[in-house]
Amino acid sequence: MTTPLRIGVAGLGTVGGGVLQILSEHAELMAARAGRPITVTAVSARDRTRDRGLSLDAMTWHDDPVALASDPDVDLVVELIGGEDGPAKALAEATLAAGKGFVTANKALIAHHGNALAITGLENDCALRFEAAVAGGIPIIKGLSEGLAANAVTRVYGILNGTCNYILTEMEQSGAAFADVLADAQELGYAEADPTFDVDGIDAAHKLAILTSVAFGTPIDFTTVKTEGIRNITPLDLEFAEELGFRIKLLGITARSGDSISQQVRPYLVAANTAIAGVNGVTNAVIVEGDAVGAAVLEGPGAGAGPTASAVVADIIDIARGNIHPILNPSGSASAASGADDEAEGRFYVRLEVEDRPGVLAQVTAALGDEDISMEELLQRQPESGSAAHLVMTTHETSEANLNRALDRIAKLAFVTEAPEVIRIESF
Amino acid sequence: MTTPLRIGVAGLGTVGGGVLQILSEHAELMAARAGRPITVTAVSARDRTRDRGLSLDAMTWHDDPVALASDPDVDLVVELIGGEDGPAKALAEATLAAGKGFVTANKALIAHHGNALAITGLENDCALRFEAAVAGGIPIIKGLSEGLAANAVTRVYGILNGTCNYILTEMEQSGAAFADVLADAQELGYAEADPTFDVDGIDAAHKLAILTSVAFGTPIDFTTVKTEGIRNITPLDLEFAEELGFRIKLLGITARSGDSISQQVRPYLVAANTAIAGVNGVTNAVIVEGDAVGAAVLEGPGAGAGPTASAVVADIIDIARGNIHPILNPSGSASAASGADDEAEGRFYVRLEVEDRPGVLAQVTAALGDEDISMEELLQRQPESGSAAHLVMTTHETSEANLNRALDRIAKLAFVTEAPEVIRIESF
């Protein structure tokens, strides 16, 4: 076991730099933990001349990242390029086809192509690892597939996108509007120039689709993830939620019920006294509910060079040790994935912006009553001069389909001045 | 890889029963995750006739648990007998000497004899696993040794004893005294008839000694764990702590500074807004601080049949998969373990019970000043008729040695009616 494991790294941005740094600064410690030395023998990146603070002299440089797959001095490829297609995908395919291990932090790649890549990996008896793709530094993939492997998992949920959690936390604490907090987050580097992937829930949906597959042994099915972002959340919603004893969090929730699995990424109201409600800022947290363990929480930094590199190097050490059991099950029986889950019972928060005139409440409750929906709590906020009144309610258990029918009618009432805002209430 | 892994289980109490239940009810799922079937072929327990709700007919019964080690139909022994010596130890030694894997939930056994057992395991190339020994269902051993293996760990701390955390939470919420809450906990089954191991911190110290070894790669050194329990904590301390913005938790903290490692189990004041402060009841939580990840939190049930069995079976699956790298490093260089750490700087909470008369505060501050200790906050509680007055202060940074010298003098002052209560304040 003293043969070194020879690594090729594609992509030398902050995460790639972090990986090289750990492997060089902690070379002895990593070798002790891996049972053999780990050496970076080859690299590929866009700009050869950029100063990365470390010497690449001892490594073979490849202009084309895909060349790492066929480099005879590379046993394992680490992909940190990003993007669901293009060179990242080509490199993954070529590496696994060549019978070499493949480690990536690329959630889009795995969410879209994980099944096909896993099949290639199985055919060639080599490892496909992606700990860093979900929840950054938190070892949740290992937690699900190994640490909690004794459990029949019933539900996995969590805060999977630090950008959204940061924005919601800031909105809650400052009372500022979404757009303003987003702009601040962009300046601070917590949000991208194009924030779509984060704030519309797509990034979290990528991660949730991966978690579902690992938790339930089903093929990855990104297309059925019901996905909604946080653009519609207002400071008023956060304020009302708090008044009702809740917080608003963008959660990914995957749950199995019989043969069907529901995957949803959307804002949720969660009780203020739950563990997940207290997770603030860019922190990620994932809770696994299993029949033996009950519930286990894993919490930590969901992004950043250090945490992401921590997860990437953990995968490398695993492969160096020979721990290469398959994590995905692409040939598992697909579940009756029900992303929408419109018939599932739940409780909901509804906020209506209405003109302040008599009879409003009567008509709203009548529309709800026609769908057998009863209210649990009701808050009315009278208008400041010139502004609209707000009617906020939480419902008892009902199906989302029922609620949507009622709200379709309510939205058409003349005194309703804006589309109703609906947020699901989740119990843990 | 379709050869079954054949298990012998010693001890069929609630945890042993839980293990058998998982392996029989989820046989197919476990086989899929392990890559091969897992079969319990032999068992040993005190009472053969007790109804355990499952049939033992297909298993060989051994009156002597140590016979499991030499049973030719057993590849791996699971020890759930408990106790640091006696049959548990004899079985561990015989199993590893026979070249078979050994899985245990026995923290006392590992804390006291882990080094010797690990050496036997290494000599015979077989696995020694004890995930269930620390923090029940939380996969913290795997988290440290694999999931966070890329990190140079600087500090690991946590709530390692659910009984103590339950008692402190109840005292905080009800205002009841330690002895009363303990009696309730005993009735509810959260505390043993003899609560010494739990409330005096010994159980947590066992776990902390194991965590230290896994985190820092040093031999286990239970003897240097500074250990103090929660018997002296009063409802008044919890009340004062809250007033000062803190909670009181019994924590195990292991931290490396240069070549020396300090291991301490004792009550700590922790800021009310930290993750650890919000962990209530029987829940355990462990936080790992590493140079790459920053801080990662693992939280969940620290005891109970289901969670403990979850961890035991995870170890079994690991061994079935062939993931048998050594976790302990008994031949690693021993650190300059400094359990007492009296010279380390820290902040402290001090509560004095004093007679209510003039000049008291002047003499106390003089004694502190002589040791260069300055106060950060001060609370005085005037006596209700007949009762003593309380003087509560938090100090700025000082060494515990300095503080103890000052308090030795203060304790001798005539108006001090009870030994001073000192609790360290820890920053995270």
Chai-1 contact restraints between the chains, C-beta under 6 A:
chainA,res_idxA,chainB,res_idxB,connection_type,confidence,min_distance_angstrom,max_distance_angstrom,comment,restraint_id
A,I22,B,A150,contact,1.0,0.0,6.0,A-B,restraint_1
A,I22,B,A292,contact,1.0,0.0,6.0,A-B,restraint_2
A,H26,B,A152,contact,1.0,0.0,6.0,A-B,restraint_3
A,R33,B,A149,contact,1.0,0.0,6.0,A-B,restraint_4
A,G137,B,V293,contact,1.0,0.0,6.0,A-B,restraint_5
A,I138,B,A296,contact,1.0,0.0,6.0,A-B,restraint_6
A,P139,B,G143,contact,1.0,0.0,6.0,A-B,restraint_7
A,P139,B,G147,contact,1.0,0.0,6.0,A-B,restraint_8
A,K142,B,G147,contact,1.0,0.0,6.0,A-B,restraint_9
A,G143,B,P139,contact,1.0,0.0,6.0,A-B,restraint_10
A,G147,B,P139,contact,1.0,0.0,6.0,A-B,restraint_11
A,G147,B,K142,contact,1.0,0.0,6.0,A-B,restraint_12
A,G147,B,A314,contact,1.0,0.0,6.0,A-B,restraint_13
A,A149,B,R33,contact,1.0,0.0,6.0,A-B,restraint_14
A,A149,B,A314,contact,1.0,0.0,6.0,A-B,restraint_15
A,A149,B,I317,contact,1.0,0.0,6.0,A-B,restraint_16
A,A150,B,I22,contact,1.0,0.0,6.0,A-B,restraint_17
A,A150,B,S310,contact,1.0,0.0,6.0,A-B,restraint_18
A,A150,B,V313,contact,1.0,0.0,6.0,A-B,restraint_19
A,A150,B,A314,contact,1.0,0.0,6.0,A-B,restraint_20
A,N151,B,S310,contact,1.0,0.0,6.0,A-B,restraint_21
A,A152,B,H26,contact,1.0,0.0,6.0,A-B,restraint_22
A,G278,B,G278,contact,1.0,0.0,6.0,A-B,restraint_23
A,A292,B,I22,contact,1.0,0.0,6.0,A-B,restraint_24
A,A292,B,G306,contact,1.0,0.0,6.0,A-B,restraint_25
A,A292,B,A309,contact,1.0,0.0,6.0,A-B,restraint_26
A,A292,B,S310,contact,1.0,0.0,6.0,A-B,restraint_27
A,V293,B,G137,contact,1.0,0.0,6.0,A-B,restraint_28
A,V293,B,P307,contact,1.0,0.0,6.0,A-B,restraint_29
A,V293,B,S310,contact,1.0,0.0,6.0,A-B,restraint_30
A,G294,B,P301,contact,1.0,0.0,6.0,A-B,restraint_31
A,A296,B,I138,contact,1.0,0.0,6.0,A-B,restraint_32
A,A296,B,G300,contact,1.0,0.0,6.0,A-B,restraint_33
A,V297,B,E299,contact,1.0,0.0,6.0,A-B,restraint_34
A,L298,B,L298,contact,1.0,0.0,6.0,A-B,restraint_35
A,E299,B,V297,contact,1.0,0.0,6.0,A-B,restraint_36
A,G300,B,A296,contact,1.0,0.0,6.0,A-B,restraint_37
A,P301,B,G294,contact,1.0,0.0,6.0,A-B,restraint_38
A,G306,B,A292,contact,1.0,0.0,6.0,A-B,restraint_39
A,P307,B,V293,contact,1.0,0.0,6.0,A-B,restraint_40
A,A309,B,A292,contact,1.0,0.0,6.0,A-B,restraint_41
A,S310,B,A150,contact,1.0,0.0,6.0,A-B,restraint_42
A,S310,B,N151,contact,1.0,0.0,6.0,A-B,restraint_43
A,S310,B,A292,contact,1.0,0.0,6.0,A-B,restraint_44
A,S310,B,V293,contact,1.0,0.0,6.0,A-B,restraint_45
A,V313,B,A150,contact,1.0,0.0,6.0,A-B,restraint_46
A,A314,B,G147,contact,1.0,0.0,6.0,A-B,restraint_47
A,A314,B,A149,contact,1.0,0.0,6.0,A-B,restraint_48
A,A314,B,A150,contact,1.0,0.0,6.0,A-B,restraint_49
A,I317,B,A149,contact,1.0,0.0,6.0,A-B,restraint_50
A,R321,B,H325,contact,1.0,0.0,6.0,A-B,restraint_51
A,N323,B,N323,contact,1.0,0.0,6.0,A-B,restraint_52
A,H325,B,R321,contact,1.0,0.0,6.0,A-B,restraint_53
